[in-house]
């Protein structure tokens, strides 16, 4: 099967050797995505804004691969402070309230930049009905 990849220009993509998202057949995997733009953290100190920015980035990657948010079947959220779960969850709910994929949120010790509060990855299966 063909592999179609999306790159976002992250400085880590070529160094680490990964892409933002990949589609193989009807399956799409989106790599852990953080609130980075042009090498800078977006929404420093704001859990909600970081989550929204990430979900916008993920939505764009899905669209480039012929999918939409309604195709998402799983989300995973890695957060550095679980006490902020309501802020992360509010952003997640704005994007997935009607989709209701299975979701995981776990606290981790750290992300690649100490200003990052959350990293999100998703899995999607593209269906005819979307």
C-alpha positions in Angstrom: 0.0 0.0 0.0 1.1 3.5 -0.7 2.2 5.8 2.2 1.2 9.4 2.0 3.0 11.7 4.5 2.4 15.2 5.8 5.2 17.3 7.1 4.7 20.5 9.1 8.3 21.9 9.0 9.0 21.1 12.6 12.8 21.2 13.2 12.6 17.8 14.8 11.0 16.0 11.8 14.3 15.6 9.7 16.5 15.2 12.8 14.4 12.5 14.4 13.2 11.1 11.1 9.4 11.3 11.3 6.5 13.0 9.7 3.5 14.7 11.2 1.0 12.3 9.8 0.9 9.3 7.6 -1.9 7.6 5.6 -1.8 4.0 4.6 -5.1 2.8 3.0 -8.0 4.0 5.1 -5.8 4.4 8.3 -4.2 7.7 9.4 -1.8 8.1 12.3 -0.9 11.6 13.5 2.3 11.9 15.5 2.5 13.5 18.9 1.9 17.1 18.2 2.8 20.1 20.4 2.1 23.8 20.4 5.2 24.8 18.4 5.2 27.3 15.6 8.4 28.4 13.9 10.4 27.0 16.8 8.5 28.9 19.4 5.9 27.6 21.9 2.4 29.0 21.3 0.2 29.8 24.4 3.0 29.7 27.0 1.4 29.0 30.3 -2.1 28.5 28.8 -3.2 24.8 28.7 -6.4 25.6 26.8 -4.6 27.6 24.1 -1.9 25.0 23.6 -4.5 22.3 23.2 -6.5 24.3 20.7 -3.4 25.1 18.6 -2.4 21.4 18.6 -5.9 20.3 17.5 -5.9 22.9 14.7 -2.6 21.5 13.5 -3.9 18.0 13.7 -7.1 19.0 11.8 -5.0 20.5 9.0 -2.8 17.4 8.7 -5.9 15.2 8.5 -7.4 17.4 5.8 -4.2 17.1 3.8 -4.6 13.3 3.9 -8.3 13.4 2.8 -9.8 13.0 6.3 -11.7 15.1 8.8 -12.1 15.2 12.6 -15.1 12.9 12.3 -12.8 10.2 11.1 -10.8 10.2 14.4 -11.3 7.1 16.5 -8.6 7.7 19.2 -6.9 10.6 20.8 -4.0 10.4 23.3 -3.1 13.5 25.4 0.2 13.6 27.3 0.1 16.4 29.8 2.7 17.8 32.2 0.1 18.8 34.9 -3.0 16.6 35.2 -4.6 19.2 37.5 -5.2 21.3 34.3 -7.4 18.5 32.8 -10.5 20.6 32.5 -8.7 23.2 30.3 -7.2 20.4 28.1 -10.6 18.7 28.1 -12.5 21.9 27.2 -10.4 22.3 24.0 -10.7 18.6 23.2 -14.5 18.8 23.7 -14.8 21.7 21.3 -13.2 19.6 18.5 -14.6 16.2 19.4 -17.9 16.7 21.2 -19.9 15.2 18.4 -17.2 12.7 17.3 -16.5 11.2 20.7 -13.5 9.1 19.9 -11.9 7.0 22.6 -9.5 9.2 24.5 -6.6 8.9 26.9 -5.1 11.6 29.1 -2.0 10.8 31.1 0.4 12.9 33.0 4.1 12.7 32.0 7.2 14.1 33.6 8.2 16.4 30.8 7.9 17.1 27.1 10.6 18.2 24.7 10.4 21.9 25.8 9.6 22.8 29.4 7.1 25.4 28.2 5.0 22.7 26.5 2.0 21.6 28.6 0.5 19.0 26.3 1.2 16.7 23.4 -1.6 15.1 21.4 -1.6 12.2 18.9 -4.6 10.8 17.0 -5.6 7.8 15.0 -8.2 8.0 12.3 -10.0 5.6 9.9 -11.4 7.2 6.8 -14.8 6.0 5.9 -17.0 6.7 2.9 -19.5 8.6 5.1 -16.7 10.5 6.9 
